[in-house]
Amino acid sequence: MKPVIFGLSGPSLTADERAFFREAAPAGYILFKRNVENRAQLRALTDALRALAGRDDLAILIDQEGGRVARMQPPEWPAFPAGPAFDKLYDIAPVSGIEAARANARAIALTLAEVGITVDCLPLLDVAHPDTTEAIACRALGHEPMRVAAMGRATLEGLRDGGVVGVVKHMPGHGRARVDSHYDLPVVEASEEELEIDLAPFRSLAWAPMAMTSHIIYKTWDAERPATLSPIVIDEVIRGRIGFDGLLMTDDIDMKALSGSAGDKAAAAIAAGCDVVLDCWARMDEMVEIAERLGEMPDRSRARLDAAMHGAGTRRGDGVDDLEALIAQRDALLALA
């Protein structure tokens, strides 16, 4: 198994993709709007990926956050609110904000599990600041670490109880970035003391099964390399100070915050301590290059992947499993704000 998660080019596997993926044996796949048409098509696609991998517990990821980051959209699927809606409710009724986030996440999980998706790249644990880039601010759960952690926990638990694995992001915190890492490399000059605010939600949820790195330079820790490519940030901050020991994946290595070839970036991320590289755009030449540069997934990383995926697809707890009822519960709570 290669320590990489690949994207797909369309709503079904091409012959070239099928042959390449069979040989490369990636750790998982990530889906985007280009891969999504309707329930029957999407279930057929995820079934095909599982059959190709020969694993029922295959990690099949999607970014289904709500708001502007939603790959499965109406009218085929419900629209879901983004983080600020729950933050607004938390202002006046913290417990209601937490329960609304939990119901929302369980509803998302039901829609994903129905079509065979096992992992949602949610929740954001980035603490927003007055100058946070809009790319994060429009999705964040708030400006206070305590509330971000509380609603992040509820989101992780709601996803889990609906049979889906959550991914906390973007370690060790994207809230101080003033530019969008899709297009530029953010540089954060905050002090150790200031950065404790950003670490706090991740430390509270260090038990999360999966996490995603940020493509940001934190000058106080490593003035030369973004977190994704920094052994210092990964070992001393993410694994050390935060205490995270789950599966650590990169953010999309095609983002313009990183420079170099696809193979160079993938190899550097694994060398820095990431367990898995995320490569989203299904460009065959780049996927081949990445597969050639990466060795087999180390035993420790494979154990983290297996632990993270344990129980995926199985609903838990005694919560409601009716999608309409969960959405009604969430909306009744959000209406309080």
ZAKE-873040 format. One record per residue: residue in one letter; x, z, y of N, C-alpha, C in turn. Coordinates in steps of 0.1 Angstrom, whole numbers, plus 2048, in hexadecimal, padded with zeros to 3 digits. Atoms other than C-alpha are relative to their C-alpha. Layout:
REM ZAKE-873040
AXZYXZYXZY/...
REM end
This chain:
REM ZAKE-873040
M8088007F480080080080980080D/K7F98017F480D7F68227FA80A80B/P8067F77F680981083F7FB7F980C/V8068077F57F47FA8547F17FE7FE/I80E8038007D07F485D7FE7F3808/F80180D7FA7C77D08647F27FD805/G80D8057FC7AB7BF8777FD7F37F8/L80580C8067977A186A7FC7F680A/S80380A7F679178087B7F17FD803/G80E8047FE76B77C8767F78087F7/P80A7F980774C7878648018007F1/S7FD80080F75977F84180F7FD7FF/L7F180280377C77E8318027F17FF/T7FC80E80378D75C8338088007F3/A7F880180C7A074F81580E805802/D7F27FC7FC7C175582780180F801/E8007F17FF7B877982F7FE8067F3/R8027FA80D7AC78080C80D8007F8/A7F38018077CD7747FE80B809806/F7F67F77FA7E27868177FE80E7FE/F8037F28027D07A78158028047F2/R7FE7FD80E7D17A67F080F8047FD/E7F27FE8027F77A47F180580B808/A7FB7F67F77FD7BA80F7FB80E7FD/A8077F38037E57D680480180A80C/P8007F77F57E07E68267F980D7FD/A8077F38017D580A82A7F2800803/G80E8017FC7B57FF8397FD7F480A/Y80480B7F77A27E88517F980680C/I8087FC7F47937EA8747F77F4804/L80980A7FD7747D787E7FD80080F/F8048027F276A7C98A07F37F8801/K80D8077FE74C7B88B08007F27F9/R7FF80E8067597968A27FD8017F1/N8027FF80E7557A487F7F18057FD/V80D7F98027317B18847F57F6804/E80B8087FD71179D8827F38077FD/N80C7F88046F67B186F8038097F4/R7FE7F680A6F27CB8558047FA7F3/A7FC80780D6F37B483780E7FA800/Q7F38067FF7117A184380B80B800/L7F67F67FF7247C084C8028087F3/R7FF7F980D71D7D282B8077F77F6/A7F98098097287B381880F7FF803/L7F28017FC7497B282C80780D7FC/T7F97F48047517D78268018017F0/D7FF80080F7487D380180B7F77FB/A7F58098047607B57FF80D806802/L7F37F97FD77C7CA80F80280A7F5/R7FE7F680B7767E67F58047F97F3/A7FD80680C7767CE7D980E7FA800/L7F28067FF7967BD7E580A80B7FE/A7F77F58017A77DF7E87FF8087F3/G8027F980C7997ED7C87FF80F802/R8017F27FC79280E7DA7F2803806/D80D7FC7FA77081E7E180280880D/D7FE7F87F47808357FB8097F980A/L7F88087F778F81880F7FC80480F/A8027FD7F27948218347FB7F3807/I80580B7F877E8088477FB80680E/L8027F97F377F81186C7F87F780A/I8068077F576B80888B80080980C/D8017F87F476A8138AF7F1800804/Q80E7FF7FC74581E8B27FF80D808/E8017F47F77478368CF7F3802807/G80B8007F772982D8E38047FC80E/G7FC8067F37278209068067F27FF/R7FA80D80073D80390C8097FD7F4/V7F880280C7518088EC7F78027F4/A80980180B7397FE8D18007F27FA/R7FF80D80673F7E38B87F37FB7F9/M80D80380571D7E58A87F680380A/Q8087FF7F47037DF8C37F27FC7FD/P80E8058016DE7DA8C97FF7F1800/P80C7F98066C77CC8BE8018047F2/E7FE7FC80E6D57D089B80280F7FE/W7FD7F28016E17F38A17FC80780D/P8037F97F36D880F8BA80C800809/A7F67FD7F66EB8148DA80380F800/F7FC7F18006FE8358DC80780380D/P7F97FD7F37098478FC80E8047FE/A7F27FC80072D84D90580280F803/G7FD7F27FE73E86E90A7FB80780D/P8047FA7F373587492F7F18057FF/A80E7FB8017108789257FF80E7FA/F8007F380671889691080780A809/D7FA7F87F672F8A492A7F780480B/K80A7FD7F67138A29447F680B7FB/L8097F68056FC8B692D80780E7FE/Y7F87F48027188CF92580080880D/D8007F97F37198D794A7F580A802/I80B7F77FE6F78E79497FC8087F4/A8047FA80C6F38F092580A7FD7F5/P7F58038097138F29107FC7FE7F1/V80480180E7028F88EF7F87F47FD/S80880D8026EA8DB8F480A7F4800/G7F780B8007078C58FD8087FE7F3/I7F980080D7198CE8DD7F77FB7F5/E80980480B6FA8C98C77FC7F1802/A80380E7FE6F28A88D880C7F77FB/A7F480780571689C8D08007FF7F1/R80180080F7118A78AC7F67F77FA/A80B8098056F08958A78037F2802/N7FC80E7FD6FE8768B880A7FB7F5/A7F680480971C8758A17FA7FE7F2/R80680280D70787A8827F87F37FF/A80780C7FF6F185E88D8097F47FF/I7F680B80170F8478928057FF7F1/A7FB80080D71C8518707F67FA7F6/L80A8068096FB84785F8007F1801/T80080F7FE6FC82486F80D7FA7F9/L7F38058067218208638008017F1/A8007FE80F71D82E8407F67F67FA/E80980A8056FF81683B8077F37FD/V7F980D8017167F883F80E8027FA/G7F37FE80773480782C80C803809/I7F57FC7F774981284A80380E7FE/T7FD7F380475C83184280780980A/V7F87F97F677083A8617FB7FC80E/D8038037F276683C88680B805809/C7F67FC7F778083D8A17FA80880C/L8077F77F776F85A8B380280E7FA/P8027FF7F17718748C480C7FE808/L7F57FF7F67868708E380280F803/L7FD7F27FB7978928EA8087FF80C/D7F88017F37A788590A7F980780B/V8067F87F57A189E9268017F780D/A8008087F479788A94580580880C/H7FB7FA7F47A78909667FB7F780C/P8058087F579E8849898047F2801/D7FB80D7FF7B48669878027F97F3/T7FF80680D7AF85D9627FB7F2801/T80480E8017AD83895C7F27FE7FB/E80E80280378982B95A7FF7FD7F1/A80180480E79181E9377FE80C7F7/I8027F380779184392C7F5808806/A8097F77F977C8549467F17FC7FC/C80E80480375C84093C7FD8047F2/R8037FC80E76084D91880380E7FD/A7FB7F380276E87091C7F580A7FF/L8097F580175C89091380080B80B/G8007F67F57668A393280E803805/H7F47FC7F97808B394980580D7FB/E7FC7F38057828D49378048007F1/P7FC80180E7968D89177F68077F6/M8097F980977D8F19087F47F87FD/R80C80880375F8DA90C8037F37F8/V7FC80C8087728BC8FF8028047F2/A7FD7FC80E77D8CF8E07F28047FA/A80C7FC80675A8DD8DB7F77F47FC/M80880B8037488BC8DD8087F67F6/G7F880780A7658AB8CA7FE8057F2/R8027FA80D7618C38AE7F27FC7FB/A80E80380473B8BD8AD7FF7F17FB/T80080F8037428978AC8067FE7F2/L7F980180D75B89A88F7F78057F5/E8097FB80A7428B087C7F47F87FD/G80B8098027258998828037F47F9/L7FC80C80873887B8768038047F1/R7FD7FC80D74588E8587F38037F8/D80C7FD80772289B84F7F87F37FD/G80680D8037168778508087F77F7/G7F880780A73186C83880B7F7806/V7F68087FA74A85D85180B808806/V7F47F97FB76E86785A8027FE80F/G7FE8027F277586D87F80F800803/V7F38017FB79586589280180680E/V7FE7FA7F37A087B8AF80A7F7808/K7F88097F87B08678CB80080480F/H7F38088037C78618DE80B80A802/M7F67F58007E287B8D580D7FB807/P8047F27FD7F188C8E77F880180D/G8098007F57D88839038027F580A/H80080C7F77CF8659187FB80280E/G8077FE7F47BE8769348087FF80D/R7F78007F47DC87694D8047F1803/A7FD80E7FE7E08509497F87FA80C/R8068067F47D983E96A7FE7F17FE/V80280E8037DA81B95B7FC7FF7F2/D80680380D7CA80C93C80B7FB7F7/S7F58048097E280A91F7FE7F37F9/H80280E8067D17EA9138087F6808/Y7F980A7F77E37D993080D804806/D7F37FA7FA7FF7F093D80480C7F9/L7FA7F480681680C9327FE80B809/P8017F47F780A82D94180C8097FE/V7F57F680082584694B7FA80C806/V8057F37FB81B86A94E80C809803/E7F57F87FB8318819627FD80F801/A8047F27FF81E8A295D80A8097F9/S7F77F68058318C19557FB8057F2/E8047FA80D8308D49337F4809802/E80C7F87FE8188ED9427F37F8803/E80C8087FD8008D394F7FC7F97F3/L80480780C8018C092E7FA8097F5/E8067F68097F68E091C7F07FE800/I80E8037FF7D38D79297FC7F57F7/D80380B8087D48B69188018027F1/L7FE7FD80E7E18C48F77F58087FA/A8097F58047C78DF8F57F57FB7F6/P80A8048097AA8CB8E58057FB7F3/F7FA80480C7C18BB8CC80580C7F7/R7FC7F48087CF8DD8C27F48077FA/S80C7FA8067AC8EA8BD7FB7F97F4/L80580880B7A48CE8A680B7FA7F8/A7F48058087C68CA8957FC7FE7F1/W80480280E7B38CB8747F97F27FE/A80680D8017A48A887B8077F87F5/P7FA80880B7A989085E8097F5805/M7F880B7FA7B787487480180180F/A7FE8007F27C586F8968077F3804/M7FA80C7FB7D08528AC80980480C/T7F67FD7F67EE8528C37FC7F880D/S8018077F37F08478E880C7F9803/H7F58087FB80682C8F680480480E/I7FD7FA7F381284291380E8067FF/I7F37F97FF83484E91E7FD80D807/Y8017F27FA83487492580E804803/K7F27FF7FC85387893980680E7FD/T7FB7F380385689D9338048027F1/W7FC7FF80E85989790D80A7F47FC/D7F880B80386887490A7FF7F680B/A8018097F48708609298017F17FD/E7FD80E8048788409167F57F97F8/R80980680A85E83B8FB7F2805801/P80E7FB80183883C8FA7FE8087F3/A8037F780B8298568E38007F97F2/T80280880C82183C8C880E7FD7F9/L7F38048058468338C580B80B801/S7F77F57FD8558568CC80180A7F5/P7FE7F680A86386B8B07FF80E806/I8017F37FA8658888C97F1804802/V80E7FD7FE8408868D37F98027F3/I8077FF80D8348818AF80480D7F9/D7FB7F480884A89C89F7FE80D807/E8007F37F884D8B68BA7F3804806/V80C7FE7F982C8B28CC7F47FF7F7/I80C8028088128A38B48008087F3/R7FF7F880D81E8B289380480E803/G7FC7F37FE82E8D08A37F7809809/R8087F87F781C8DE8C27F17FF7FD/I80F8018037FA8D08BA7FE8057F2/G8027FB80D7FF8D78957F87F67F7/F80880A8077EE8B78898087FB7F3/D7F980580D7F68AE8647F77F67F9/G80880A8067DB89485E8077F2801/L7FB80E7FF7DF86E85D8017FC80F/L7FE8047F27EE86287E8027F1800/M7FF80E7FE7E883E8878037FD80E/T7FE8057F27F382A8A57F37FC806/D80A8087FA7DC81D8BF8047F27FD/D7FD80E8037DA7F78BD80E7FC805/I7F38037FC7FE7EB8BE8017F3808/D80180C7F87F37CB8CF7FE80380F/M8037FC7F27EB7DE8EF80D7FD809/K7F58047F88017D390C80980C805/A7F77F57FD80F7F691180C8007F8/L7F48018088277EE8F58067F2801/S7FA80D7FF8407D28F68087FE7F3/G7F980480C8527BF8DA7F77F97F7/S80880780A8477AC8BC7F78097F8/A8097F780982B7B88A58088077F6/G7F87FA80A8457BF88A80880B806/D7F77F67F985C7D28A27F880D803/K8087F47FC8407E88AF7FB8087F4/A8057FA80C8327EF88D80B8087F9/A7F57F88078547F987E80480C808/A7FC7F57F885C80E89C7F680C800/A80A7F680183B82189A8018087F3/I7FE7F980D84082987580D808800/A7F47F97FF86483387C7FF80C808/A8027F57F785884A8977F880C7FA/G8077F580784285D87F7F17FD7FE/C80E80380282084C8807FE7FD7F1/D80280380E81084985E7FB7F27FE/V80780D8027FD8298648017F880D/V8018097F57FF80B87C7F27FA801/L80D8067FE7DF7FE88B8027F2807/D7FE80D7FA7E07D88917F27F97FF/C80E8038007BE7CB89C7FC7F2800/W80580D7FC7BE7A78A48017F57F6/A80180A80B7C17958828077F3802/R7F880C7FF7DC77D88D8097FF7F4/M7F980080D7EA77286C80F800801/D7F27FF7FF80D76C87780680E803/E7FB7F27FD81078F8867FD8097F5/M8027F780B80079F86880B7FE7F5/V7F580380A81978D85180D807804/E7F47FA7FA83579986880080F7FE/I8017F18028297BD8678028047F1/A7FF7FD80E8257BD84180E7FE7FB/E7F28028048487AF83D80980B805/R7F77F67FA8577CA8547FD80E7FA/L8047F28058457E88448028017F1/G7FF7FD80F84E7F88237F38057FB/E80B7FA80683680980C7FD80D808/M8047F47F982282681B80680C7F9/P7FA7F58068358468157F680A7FA/D8097F78088278607FD7F880A809/R8067F67F78208798197F57FA808/S80A8077F880D86082E7F47FC7F6/R80B8048097F985480F7F880C7FD/A8087F48027F08788087F780480C/R8087FE7F57E487C82B7F47F7801/L80B8098007CF85D8287F58047F5/D8097FC80A7C08688077F880D804/A8077F37FC7B888B8157F57FC80B/A8098047F57A887B8347F37F97FB/M80B80880679286481F7F88077F6/H8077F880B78787F8067F2803805/G80E7FD7FD7618818077FA7F680A/A80680A7F775C86381E7F57F97F8/G80B80780773B8538167F680A7FA/T8087F580572C87580C7FA80880B/R8067F87F571388682380180F7FC/R7FE7F28027178AB8287F7808808/G8087F77F87068C98367F17FF7FE/D80F8008026E18CF83B7F97FA80D/G8068067F46DC8BA85B7F67F57FC/V80A80B8026C289F8608087F37FC/D7FB80C8046C987E84F7F77F4803/D80880A7FB6AF86A8618057FB80D/L7FA8057F46BD85387B7F780180C/E8097FF7F469F8528927FE80E804/A8027F27FD69B87889080D805807/L7F47FC7FA6C087D8998017FB80F/I8008067F26BD8658B77F6807809/A80A7F97F869E8768C280580E804/Q7FA7F37FD6AF8988C080A7FF80B/R7F58027F66CD88C8D47F97FD80E/D8068047F36B787B8EF7F880B806/A8077F57FA6A189A8F380A80A807/L7F67F77FA6C18AF8FA8067F980C/L7FA8067F46D08959117F77FF80C/A80A8017F56B089392580080D808/L7FF7F47F86B68B79308097FF80C/A7F78027F56D28AA9467FB7F680A/
REM end
